[in-house]
Amino acid sequence: MDVFETVKKIIIEELGCKPEKVVLEARLKEDLSADSIDAVQIIMDLEDTFNIQIDEDNAENIKTVKDVVDYVSGLIK
């Protein structure tokens, strides 16, 4: 399972943004217009998809798509 492609798919589904906007450097809030409700839904989708538990304190430090990919990758190893 390619973590980036899966994360990208979840973000596109939740935010309704164009696929070309979802790049590793994209900031969730500023570039992709994710609000706090979107963030909660993305986290829940990530947890379900990857069968992981994302700590709320760590979630607050996730700012970019790369942060999401790196964090999820660290949990599924």
N, C-alpha and C positions, 0 to 999 in steps of 0.2 A: 504494500500500500504506500503510495507516494504521499507523504504528509502534506507537502505544499499544495498539490492538486486537490486533495480532499478539503483542506482548510479553505482554499480558494473557492471551491464549489459551495461550501457552507456560507461563506461571506457573501457570495453573489446571490444565493437564494434568500438570505436574510435581509440584505440591504438593497437588493434589486439594482446593483451597480453593474456597469459594463465590465466584462472580463478583463479587458486590457488595462483597467484601472487598478486591478488587484495584483500588485507587484510586491515583492518583499519589502521595498522601501516605503510603501504606502502607509500613512498614519491612519489608524482606524477612525478616529474622531475628525481630524482636520481634513484628510484627503477623501475619505470614504463616507463621511457624514453619519457615522454611527453614534447614536445616543446611548444613554445608560440602559434603556430597555433593550435596544439592539444587542448591546454587549452581553446582557444576561442571557438572551436567547442564543447568541453565538456560543457562549460558554456551555449552555445546556446541550446544544447540538454536538459540540466537540466531545463532551463527556459521554454522550450516548454513542456517538460514532466510534470513538476510540476506546470506550470502556475504561475511562479514567476519571479521577476526581481532581478538579482544579480548585486549589485553595483560594479563598476570597482575597486574602492579602496579596498573594502572587498575581492574581488577576488584575489588581489595580496597577501593577507595574507593566502590564502589557500595553504597549502603545502602537506598535507597528505589526504588519503581517508577519515580518521576520520574527518578532518577539513571540507571536502565537506559534509559528512553526517550530522555533527552537524549544519553547516550553513544552509543547506536545511531544516533540521528538524525545526530549529528556524523560518524559513520563512513560513512554511506551517501550523504552529499551529494556 
